[in-house]
Amino acid sequence: MEKSFYYSVLWSEISYLKEALTAMEIPFAIEQPSDRLHLDDGEVALVFPDLHVRVYNHIRELLGGHGQRYPQ
């Protein structure tokens, strides 16, 4: 999967979000903090490929805002 953008979310919310994204058949990956992604303690990243605008809007509504560009 080519990584395009991500959202940092609390680890405690990942189960609910994973279920919701899977039900909507939206491709994603979960990443832990790394040299590339600097996240706060207790956070993980939901990473997405380039998606159609309509699909992106569903993600934006679910996660409450715009994602951040995945670092190259």
C-alpha positions in Angstrom: 0.0 0.0 0.0 1.4 3.4 -0.9 1.0 5.6 2.1 -0.5 9.0 1.4 -1.9 10.5 4.7 -2.4 9.5 8.3 -4.3 10.4 11.5 -2.8 10.1 15.0 -5.3 8.5 17.4 -5.2 7.2 20.9 -4.4 3.6 21.3 -7.6 3.2 23.4 -9.7 4.2 20.4 -8.1 1.9 17.8 -10.5 -1.0 18.3 -13.6 1.0 17.5 -12.0 2.8 14.6 -10.6 -0.4 13.1 -14.1 -2.0 13.2 -15.6 1.1 11.6 -13.1 1.4 8.8 -13.3 -2.4 8.1 -17.1 -2.2 7.9 -16.8 0.7 5.4 -14.2 -1.4 3.4 -11.6 1.4 3.6 -8.0 0.3 3.3 -5.7 1.3 6.1 -2.7 0.3 8.2 -1.8 0.9 11.8 1.7 2.1 12.6 3.4 2.7 15.9 5.7 5.7 16.6 8.9 5.6 14.6 11.6 7.8 13.1 9.2 8.7 10.3 6.1 9.3 12.5 6.5 11.2 15.7 3.5 10.6 17.8 2.6 11.4 21.4 2.7 8.8 24.1 -0.3 6.5 23.8 -0.9 7.3 20.2 -0.7 5.2 17.0 -1.2 6.2 13.4 -4.0 5.1 11.0 -2.3 5.3 7.6 -4.2 5.5 4.3 -3.4 5.4 0.6 -4.7 7.9 -1.9 -8.5 7.6 -1.9 -11.4 9.0 -3.8 -12.7 12.3 -2.3 -16.0 10.7 -1.3 -14.2 8.0 0.7 -11.8 10.6 2.2 -14.9 12.6 3.4 -16.1 9.5 5.3 -12.8 9.2 7.0 -12.7 12.9 7.8 -16.1 12.7 9.4 -15.2 9.6 11.4 -11.9 11.1 12.7 -13.0 14.7 13.0 -10.8 16.6 10.6 -8.2 16.4 8.0 -5.3 13.9 8.0 -1.7 14.8 7.9 0.5 14.1 4.8 2.6 10.9 5.3 6.3 11.8 5.3 8.2 10.6 2.3 
